[in-house]
Every structure is written in C-alpha cells, then in structure tokens.
Amino acid sequence: MFRLLVAAGLLLCPAMVPLVHAARPVPVAPGADAAIERQAWTEFAGPDSRAKNGRLVKASLQLVRLYVEHRDYLQRRGALSRIPFAPTNPLLRVRGEAVVIDAVADSDPVQLRDALVALGLRSPSVRGRYVSGLLPIAAIDAAARLASLRLMRPAYAQTSTGIVTSQGDTAIAADLARTSFGVTGTGITVGTLSDSYDCLGGAAADVSNDELPSGVTVLADETGCGSGTDEGRAMMQIVHDLAPGADQAFHTAFGGTADFANGITELATVAGANVIVDDVIYFAEPMFQDGPIAQAVDSVKQMGVAYFSSAGNSARQSYESPY
C-alpha cells in the first residue's frame, strides 16, 4: 500500500531551542555559475553534451554539479579561509563537506556499501539494493565510477510541517478520552521519525520539565545535525501531551531512503513501537509502485503496528475542494 497519512492531532512545531548562526558562505564569483554548469554537464553527459556517456554519468546531474561546485570552492582556497562551503542547491542535505546520498547497487548492495565506506561513507544503511549514507563530496567522482554502482542521487527529503502551535489535544478529543476512560497511553510505545531529536540540545531539560517522558529510546539521531530544528522532539512533546503514560522512541528519517526504511523496521522490532508516526517525504518515492519506505510501512503493519504520517501538512499553503 502507499503511505497514506494522517495528521490528526499532529500540527507540529519545532522544539523551542536557540539557533546557531554559521559563518557566511563563500560567494560565487561573477560568471562562475555558467562555467560550473558547463563543467558539470560535460562530466555527466560527455564532450558532445548529448550522449550522456560522461565519466560521472552514474551520478545524478545534481551530484555532479555539487562535486564541481565543491572543487571550485577548494580551488578558490575557500577551505583555507575557514569559510564553510555552501551549495547553490538548497535541497541537498549537505553536512559540512559531505552529502546524504542514495546509491543503487548493480547487483550486490553489501559490496557497494563496502566500496563506498572505503571512500568515506558514514552512517551507511542497506535496504534491498539501496545504500544510503553521508558521502564526502570530494568522493563523488570515485563513487560514480565504481563497477558495483548502478546509479546514485542525492537523498532529497523534507518534513511536512510548519511552525504552528499544536491544538491536537482538543482537536482529537484526547483530553476527553483521558478523563472519560482513564487512559493515558500506559503500556504503549510510540515511535517517531523526523529530522532530529537533540541536535540543538534541550532534551534533558524537556524530560525534567515533563515535556517528554523519561527513558526515551533514541535509536539514531541525525548524523551531522544539519537540519537544525529538532522537529522530531517537537512531535514527541505533542505525543506526550496527548498520551502522557506512553513510552517513546525516535529514529531520524534524514539518513537516506535505506536508513529511513530501516528506521521504520527498527522502531517496531528493536524499540517495540505499537504506533509509529513520521512527517517526512522523500521526493524520489515512487508514485506507481511501493518503494523501500512503503514496503517497510507494509511490513510493520503486518506486525500489528499502527502507522501514521503527515499528509503534506502545510497549514494554509494547500488546496481545498469537495471530493
């Protein structure tokens, strides 16, 4: 089944934590964009720009462009100036000088994983023929030429919530359920998948202030902490408001397709989640068949887990019409 998602009660807000301001990125020199675009297209498509037989053709054009941008940054001595690299594509999940990627194996995903790890891949995950992780940008060239690689692309993902205040407790009548039936969620474990849990700090204070339950199980937080919102923790605060007796567990959904799918499975099998919720969409999720993420949802559903996800919760930035 496709990921059908319910946002009832989960009008979510990022955790109230301070932001850290990074140094200003290196500006692109006049005319550099066009030059970088030409170089990237040649590396991807080949000298005639038509055959798509360039030496980096197995990497997506977006990753090739990132590689060329980064190479240009190094050549302009940006690294020596201590000014951080910043790609022109804001959708890329860049952490320092590495990027979250999804790679598809030609045949053996374990062989591909090991080859990518040798090139510096961090936090690798394997699901089917997918290998996801954080790859050094400088290694894109070598990775694209691996014989074990079928194709590679950036792991585009985003959360589906905005900066809004939750009124879910009243909206789904959870307050009435607690008073009328005496239920608090005791005996239930709720698993959450989102960007991060405690990248900005403050989780311990939330437990002390009864914004979160004690003993939260964190299977995996976001590698590199690049999102900067801890939206997962905000979701868990809302769950605690609605079901204060429930145990909670977290796994990041920002580690690539394979890691997201594995996180779904691990929340059910390792953390013992009875209910799982996510607020993340991967742009490359297939529309006409089940990809690894939807297959993982189906597998935990067969275990009796109730699975929910946001249905593009974009507040007033949506279309409403009778069906």
Beta strands, then each sheet from edge to edge (+ up, - down):
strand 1: 94-95
strand 2: 98-105
strand 3: 122-127
strand 4: 130-136
strand 5: 149-154
strand 6: 157-159
strand 7: 189-194
strand 8: 217-220
strand 9: 247-252
strand 10: 275-278
strand 11: 280-282
strand 12: 306-309
sheet 1: 1+ 2- 4+ 3-
sheet 2: 1+ 2- 5+
sheet 3: 6+ 11-
sheet 4: 8+ 9+ 7+ 10+ 12+
end
